[in-house]
């Protein structure tokens, strides 16, 4: 029985490593938090069109804050959270009221969290959202197709509330060095051009791929070194 379990674990690790290699791609092509949708393994997310920058035109963004919060439950994997927050940030960026409202909703979840694990996830969500908003602000200066009209004043007001990467760092302290959060932190570090932080986060993210199927599917978005 023990040999069977060992064989099964070895097979799983091999499959995950193969998946990581299969999905390997060039890192840093465009804003790293925006232009590469995450493979969530079919997890629920906000409605979306075809393409990284194509929202569903039929989606009622009046529901954005409530829908986003409902998709960020305690059991939702980090990478599925990242895709929901990516979509939410793009939807919200066109409307200052929606953007400020969603940022406030995410910040309130940090204050309301009752356990260290709940607080870690709430900090991550608020921090990653803020960093994605930062990437949208940066996108305005890229010579590439964008996401359409954005409310620049609202972007600035949300970003003025603090550095999202600091909240992600707090989440890591509470979450026991979660490899998927390291993956997110590597992407954020790439966006911020913090090479030393990037290399640390990328190395620790890669070390966790044998234990996390979704991480293995997405690890190609970060190179081994900057």
Secondary structure, 3 states (H helix, E strand, C coil): CHHHHHHHHHHHHHHHHHHHHHCCCCCCCCCCCCCCCCCCCCCCCCCECCCCCCECCCCCHHHHHHHHHHCCCCCCCHHHHHHHHHHHHHHHHCCHHHHHHHHHHHHHHHHHCCCHHHHHHHHHHHHHHHHHHHHHHHHCCCCCCCCCCCCHHHHHHHHCCCCHHHHHHHHHHHCCCCHHHHHHHHHHHHHHCCHHHHHHHHHHHHHCHHHCHHHHHHHHHCCCCC
